[in-house]
Structure formats: structure tokens, C-alpha cells
Amino acid sequence: MLTELFYNLRKAQIPVSITEYLTLLRGLEKHLAGYSIDAFYYLARSTLVKDERFFDRFDQVFSDYVRGKETVFDEIIGEIPLEWLIKQKELNLSDEEKAMIESLGGWDKLMETLRKRLEEQKKEHHGGNKMIGTGGTSPFGAYGYNPEGVRIGQAESRQGRAVKVWDQRNFQNLDDSVELGTRNIKIALRQLRRFAREGAEEELDLDDTIASTARNAGYLEIKMVPERHNTIKVLLFLDVGGSMDPHVKICEELFSAARSEFKHLEHYYFHNFIYESVWRDNQLRSNVRIPTTQVMNTYSADHKIVFVGDATMSPYEIMAVGGSVEHWNEEPGATWMARMMALYPYAIWLNPQPEDYWGHIPSITMTQELLSDRMFPLTVDGLERAMKALKKSH
């Protein structure tokens, strides 16, 4: 991983030698940087950069290098030594064995127990049922199993049972210019269009021109009218949570179709559920957030609201303070959704998950209730039903 930083510095024309790179590695072996990004920054700069003229250039390269490598909850993860989370073994249990493992008993109990573990744990544990580690049945750690736990340091979802994931993910913006493999999505979206003639008179009105010329004894009288535009205004909210990864292609097709069909379209991203802020660019989401209240104050109630996401998450992410996957939300997601539904009477949720599965996932049922059962599958039939529903207030 550090070789990437070394070569990036060289690409930036900062004179870095192999000797200096080896010095950095020796410093890390001696734990001179601890587990702090700031300490690592000063260690790397002092060993790799010998001329202060290159400090600014180093800062830029270093920033690009570490972006996304920090965990979100530094104040907690920073206190957990890395070796506790390194994968030593991966636990695989049968369905009968999983059924015998009990959860701690809810969100508050889980958070309280995690704080206690951080205070009392002094060394790494692997394969256990209590401490922070890997490959066990403990609620805290990675590569194990627990019916209701906090996943820390695991590369990807395995069981889909974590109620909190303390890792930062980087997401790509959806491509709104992707070439559609089918025209069916466009055809379905067109049911929502409503045309009106607005603006400057730029289009020839042939019928009126012929009639006016005839009435004017054959002298040409040209009549112009404003161009017809689709007046429907759409706010599109796109979920970029990890469980949406398998659905990126269909979401890009939907985004591309919506962009071409609706002149008045604005889009925002969210992670799993709506909270106090959203963002326009996934590359800048950590730094450039837009308050949800600002969005609600900017766009009037006649906008059509379309949420796109699988609504598959821990129920705590919807109902609990602090339940969000990657930040501490002061108000539950359900509170923010209720505010949006109160302001915007025309709102739907499009779900790429097969409709047959919805009843088996509690968070989907909760989301359906919050949207007055205006959730539809991301299929051609589902889109057609959704467009009809958007014409009526909830």
C-alpha cells in the first residue's frame, strides 16, 4: 500500500529515494506513528521530503492518498489496534449453530457493551464470543457471525446482519449518459410528462400561419409559438449504500433515462436513508454536504420526489438516534422522511430488490409505511405503476 504513496510522490516530481522510503518503513515498524493519520503524515513528510519547497506538493499527494483510507469514527476506531481486526480466520456456521447464538438485546445495550469492551480489552482476540476481534461469535469485529452486531474492519458484507458498520466507503457518481440497453424505461417515464408552451416564441405554428395567411388575402402572415416543454419537475434521491452495488447498472439506466426525459430534474445522493444532509458529488461527500432543510426550502411542493434504493438496512438506521451507518445522526431517519412527506405530496420509492422479498426485510416494510405504501419495484411494470402514482398525492 505504501508503494502507491512512494510512486505518487515521484510522479509529482518530488525527489524521493529508496533509502528514504525504507526509513519510513522502519519508522512504521517501530510504531512511531501509532494509529493516527496525523502522526503518519508527519512521519512520512519528515522521512520522505528533505526540501520544504515540496511541502505543499507533498500535502496534495498525501491528501489524495489517504482519502478514503481513514475510518469514519476516528475517535473509536483509533483506539482499536490494527492487529485486533486483521483477518486470522473466517467463521462459517450452520443454520442450527447460528440459531443458538443470541443477540445482546437491542441498540442501547449494544453501544453500551462496545464502550465497555473498549475500556477493558488490552490485547487481540480471535474466535471468541465477547471481545473485539475476528472469526468468532462476538458482536464486535469482523469475519464472524452474530445476529445483531457492529462490523469493524471487514472488507465487505458476509452475513448482512450488522446493525452498525464502522467503515468509510467511497462511492462513484452514477453515470447519467450511459447508453440504454432498452427503451422501456424511457417509455415508462414518459407517462409522467406534461407539456406546456412557455418562454420565447421560437417555433413555427404552421396551422395558425396557414389560417392567418388565408384570412389576409393570401399575404404571408407567419405565426410563432413558444416551444413545447415538459413542465414536470423531479427531485431524484439515489441511494449509494454498499447493498446497492449489484444494482448500479439498472440505476444508471434509470438516471440516464430520467435525465433525457425531464428538463427540470435535480438529483442528490444519500446512504441507505434520508438524514439531515445529502450531497451532489460522491467524491466530495465528506466535505460538501447539503442540508436536507436547504433542499426542502429550495424546491417547491409541486416537485415529484423519487427515492431510489433497496431500503435494506438495520431498522435502527431508520428509527434510532445514532443509527446511521457512517455518522451520528441527531434525529432518526424516520423523522426526516416524515418531514419530506409532509412537504411533498407527490413522492414514491423505487426498489431494485425483487418485490417477493420485501415482506421478509423489516426495513423495507418500515420504509413502505413511511411512504404510505408508495414503493414500487424497479421494473418496467413497477415504473408504469409508479408514474401513475406520482400523478396523485399520497
C-alpha positions in Angstrom: 0.0 0.0 0.0 2.9 2.4 0.8 4.4 1.8 -2.6 1.5 3.7 -4.0 2.4 6.8 -2.0 6.0 6.4 -3.0 5.3 6.3 -6.7 2.7 9.1 -6.5 5.3 11.3 -4.9 7.7 10.6 -7.7 5.0 11.3 -10.3 4.6 14.7 -8.7 8.3 15.2 -9.2 9.2 15.2 -5.5 12.7 13.8 -5.2 12.2 10.7 -3.0 14.8 7.9 -2.8 14.6 4.3 -1.9 16.6 4.9 1.2 14.1 7.5 2.4 11.3 5.0 1.7 13.0 2.3 3.7 13.5 4.8 6.6 9.7 5.4 6.6 9.1 1.6 6.7 11.5 1.2 9.7 9.7 4.0 11.5 6.3 2.3 11.0 7.8 -1.0 12.2 8.8 0.8 15.4 5.2 2.1 15.7 6.4 5.8 15.6 3.1 6.8 14.0 0.9 4.8 16.3 -2.6 4.5 14.8 -3.0 8.2 13.9 -3.2 9.6 10.4 -1.8 12.9 11.6 1.2 11.1 13.2 1.7 9.1 10.0 1.6 12.4 8.0 4.4 14.0 10.0 6.5 10.8 10.0 6.1 10.4 6.2 6.9 14.1 5.5 9.9 14.1 7.7 11.4 11.0 6.2 10.5 11.5 2.5 10.7 15.3 2.0 14.0 17.0 2.6 13.3 20.3 1.0 10.5 22.4 2.4 9.8 23.8 -1.1 8.0 20.5 -1.8 5.8 20.6 1.4 2.7 21.9 -0.5 3.1 19.4 -3.2 3.5 16.6 -0.7 0.4 17.7 1.1 -1.6 17.4 -2.1 -0.3 13.9 -2.9 -0.8 12.7 0.7 -4.3 14.0 0.8 -5.2 12.1 -2.4 -3.5 9.0 -1.0 -5.3 8.8 2.4 -8.7 9.9 1.2 -11.0 7.0 1.9 -8.4 5.2 4.0 -9.4 6.8 7.2 -12.3 5.2 9.1 -15.2 7.5 9.8 -15.3 7.0 13.6 -11.7 8.0 14.3 -12.4 8.6 18.0 -13.3 5.0 18.4 -11.5 3.0 15.8 -8.3 4.9 16.6 -8.3 3.2 19.9 -8.5 -0.3 18.5 -5.1 -1.7 17.5 -5.0 -2.9 13.9 -3.9 -6.4 14.7 -7.2 -7.0 16.5 -9.0 -6.6 13.2 -6.6 -8.4 10.8 -8.3 -11.5 9.4 -6.9 -14.5 11.2 -9.8 -16.9 10.5 -13.3 -16.7 9.0 -16.2 -18.3 10.8 -18.8 -20.3 8.9 -21.6 -21.8 10.9 -24.6 -24.0 10.0 -28.1 -22.6 10.3 -28.6 -24.6 13.5 -25.5 -23.2 15.1 -26.5 -19.6 14.1 -29.9 -20.1 15.7 -28.2 -20.9 19.1 -26.4 -17.5 19.2 -28.4 -14.8 21.0 -28.2 -11.1 20.4 -27.2 -8.7 23.2 -30.7 -7.2 23.2 -31.0 -4.0 21.2 -29.2 -0.8 20.1 -28.6 0.8 23.5 -27.3 -2.4 25.0 -25.0 -3.0 22.0 -23.5 0.6 22.2 -23.1 0.4 26.0 -21.3 -3.0 25.7 -19.0 -1.8 23.0 -17.9 1.1 25.2 -17.1 -1.3 28.0 -15.1 -3.6 25.7 -13.0 -0.6 24.5 -12.2 0.2 28.1 -11.4 -3.3 29.3 -9.8 -5.0 26.3 -6.0 -4.9 26.3 -5.0 -7.5 23.6 -6.2 -9.1 20.4 -8.9 -11.8 20.4 -9.8 -14.1 17.6 -12.5 -16.8 17.5 -14.1 -15.5 20.8 -17.7 -14.6 21.7 -17.1 -11.4 23.7 -14.2 -9.2 22.8 -13.4 -7.2 19.6 -11.8 -9.5 17.1 -12.2 -11.7 14.1 -13.7 -15.1 13.3 -15.9 -15.5 16.3 -19.4 -15.0 17.6 -18.7 -11.7 19.3 -21.0 -8.8 18.3 -17.9 -6.7 17.6 -15.3 -7.2 14.9 -15.1 -8.9 11.6 -15.4 -12.2 9.7 -17.5 -13.9 12.3 -21.2 -14.2 13.0 -23.6 -12.6 15.4 -27.3 -11.9 14.8 -27.0 -8.3 15.9 -23.5 -6.8 15.9 -21.2 -4.0 15.0 -19.0 -4.8 12.0 -15.5 -3.2 12.2 -12.7 -3.6 9.8 -14.3 -6.1 7.3 -13.8 -5.5 3.6 -17.4 -6.5 2.5 -20.7 -7.8 3.8 -20.9 -11.5 4.5 -24.0 -12.2 6.6 -25.9 -9.0 6.2 -26.7 -8.9 9.9 -24.7 -6.0 11.2 -26.7 -3.1 12.7 -23.7 -0.8 12.5 -20.8 -0.7 10.1 -17.9 1.4 11.2 -16.0 1.7 8.0 -15.9 4.5 5.4 -16.9 3.7 1.8 -16.1 5.6 -1.3 -18.8 5.7 -4.0 -18.7 6.6 -7.6 -21.2 9.0 -9.1 -23.9 7.4 -11.3 -23.4 8.0 -15.0 -26.3 9.9 -16.5 -25.0 9.5 -20.0 -24.9 5.7 -20.1 -26.3 4.2 -23.3 -29.5 2.5 -22.5 -29.8 -1.2 -23.4 -33.6 -0.8 -23.6 -36.0 1.9 -24.4 -38.6 0.5 -22.0 -37.5 2.7 -19.1 -37.9 5.9 -21.2 -41.3 4.8 -22.4 -42.5 4.2 -18.8 -41.2 7.6 -17.6 -43.0 9.4 -20.5 -46.3 8.7 -18.8 -45.4 11.4 -16.2 -44.7 14.1 -18.8 -47.0 17.1 -19.0 -46.3 19.6 -21.8 -46.9 23.3 -21.9 -45.8 26.1 -24.2 -43.6 28.5 -22.2 -40.9 31.1 -22.9 -39.9 32.9 -26.1 -41.8 32.3 -29.4 -39.3 30.2 -31.3 -41.4 27.6 -33.0 -43.5 28.0 -36.2 -47.2 27.4 -35.7 -48.0 26.0 -39.1 -51.8 25.7 -38.7 -52.2 29.3 -37.4 -49.8 30.6 -40.2 -51.9 28.9 -42.9 -55.2 30.2 -41.4 -53.9 33.7 -40.9 -52.4 33.9 -44.4 -55.8 32.8 -45.9 -57.6 35.4 -43.9 -55.1 38.0 -45.0 -56.0 37.7 -48.8 -53.0 35.3 -49.4 -50.3 37.6 -47.9 -48.0 35.5 -45.8 -48.5 36.1 -42.1 -46.1 34.0 -40.1 -47.2 32.9 -36.6 -44.8 31.7 -34.0 -45.4 30.0 -30.6 -43.2 29.1 -27.7 -41.6 25.6 -27.9 -43.4 22.9 -26.0 -41.5 21.7 -22.9 -42.2 19.1 -20.3 -43.1 21.1 -17.2 -42.9 18.3 -14.7 -40.2 18.9 -12.0 -38.5 15.9 -10.5 -36.2 15.5 -7.4 -34.3 12.3 -7.7 -32.7 10.9 -4.5 -30.3 8.0 -5.2 -29.0 5.5 -2.5 -25.3 4.7 -2.8 -25.0 2.3 0.1 -23.0 -0.9 -0.3 -26.0 -3.1 -0.7 -26.8 -1.1 -3.9 -23.6 -2.3 -5.7 -25.4 -5.1 -7.6 -28.0 -2.6 -8.8 -25.7 0.1 -10.2 -26.4 -0.8 -13.9 -30.2 -0.5 -13.7 -29.9 2.7 -11.6 -27.6 4.2 -14.2 -30.1 3.3 -16.9 -32.9 4.9 -14.9 -30.8 8.0 -14.2 -29.8 8.4 -17.8 -33.5 8.0 -18.9 -34.7 10.5 -16.4 -32.1 13.0 -17.4 -33.2 12.7 -21.1 -37.0 12.8 -20.4 -37.2 15.5 -17.7 -35.9 19.0 -18.4 -36.4 20.0 -14.7 -34.5 17.3 -12.9 -32.3 17.6 -9.9 -30.5 14.7 -8.2 -29.0 14.1 -4.8 -27.3 11.1 -3.2 -27.9 9.5 0.2 -26.6 6.5 2.1 -29.3 4.0 3.0 -31.8 6.5 4.3 -32.5 10.2 4.4 -31.0 12.2 7.3 -30.0 15.8 7.9 -27.9 16.2 4.8 -27.5 14.9 1.3 -24.8 15.5 -1.4 -24.5 16.0 -5.2 -21.0 14.6 -5.7 -19.9 11.3 -4.2 -16.2 12.3 -4.5 -16.8 15.3 -2.2 -19.5 13.9 0.1 -17.3 14.1 3.2 -16.6 17.8 2.6 -19.5 19.2 0.7 -22.8 18.3 2.2 -26.2 20.0 1.6 -28.6 20.3 4.5 -31.8 18.5 3.8 -33.7 21.5 5.1 -32.0 23.6 2.4 -33.2 21.2 -0.2 -36.7 21.4 1.2 -36.6 25.2 1.3 -35.3 25.4 -2.3 -37.7 23.2 -4.2 -41.5 23.8 -4.0 -44.1 21.3 -3.1 -45.2 20.7 -6.7 -41.9 18.7 -7.3 -42.2 15.0 -7.8 -40.0 13.1 -5.4 -38.4 9.8 -6.4 -36.3 7.8 -4.0 -34.2 5.0 -5.5 -32.8 2.4 -3.1 -33.1 -1.1 -1.8 -34.2 0.0 1.6 -32.2 -2.9 3.0 -30.6 -1.9 6.3 -30.7 -2.3 10.0 -34.1 -1.0 11.4 -32.0 1.2 13.8 -30.9 3.2 10.8 -34.5 4.3 10.3 -35.8 4.6 13.9 -32.8 5.3 16.2 -30.7 8.4 17.0 -27.2 7.5 16.0 -28.4 4.6 13.9 -26.8 5.8 10.6 -24.1 3.6 9.2 -21.4 6.2 8.9 -22.2 9.2 11.1 -24.0 10.1 14.3 -27.5 11.3 13.3 -29.1 13.5 15.9 -32.6 12.7 14.7 -33.9 9.4 13.4 -34.2 8.9 9.6 -38.0 8.3 10.0 -38.3 11.9 11.4 -36.6 13.3 8.2 -38.7 11.2 5.9 -41.9 12.3 7.7 -40.9 15.9 7.1 -40.3 15.4 3.4 -43.6 13.5 3.0 -45.4 16.3 4.8 -44.0 18.9 2.3 -44.1 16.9 -0.9 -47.4 15.2 -1.6 -46.1 13.5 -4.8 -43.5 11.0 -3.7 -42.6 7.4 -4.4 -39.8 4.9 -3.7 -38.3 2.7 -6.4 -36.8 -0.5 -5.1 -34.4 -2.7 -7.3 -35.0 -5.7 -4.9 -37.4 -8.3 -6.2 -40.9 -7.5 -4.8 -41.3 -11.0 -3.5 -38.5 -10.4 -0.9 -39.9 -7.2 0.5 -42.1 -8.8 3.2 -39.0 -10.6 4.6 -37.0 -7.5 5.3 -38.2 -5.3 8.2 -36.5 -2.1 7.0 -38.4 -2.4 3.7 -41.7 -2.8 5.5 -40.9 0.3 7.7 -40.0 2.3 4.6 -43.2 1.3 2.8 -45.2 2.5 5.9 -43.4 5.9 5.9 -44.2 6.4 2.3 -47.9 5.3 2.6 -47.2 2.1 0.6 -45.9 4.1 -2.4 -43.0 1.7 -3.0 -42.6 0.1 -6.4 -40.2 -2.4 -8.0 -37.6 -1.1 -10.4 -39.1 -3.0 -13.3 -41.0 -1.8 -16.4 -44.3 -2.7 -14.8 -43.2 -1.1 -11.5 -42.2 2.1 -13.3 -45.5 2.3 -15.0 -47.4 1.9 -11.7 -45.0 4.4 -10.1 -45.6 7.1 -12.8 -49.4 6.7 -12.3 -49.0 7.0 -8.5 -46.9 10.2 -8.9 -49.9 11.9 -10.6 -51.8 11.6 -7.4 -50.9 12.9 -4.0 -50.4 10.5 -1.1 
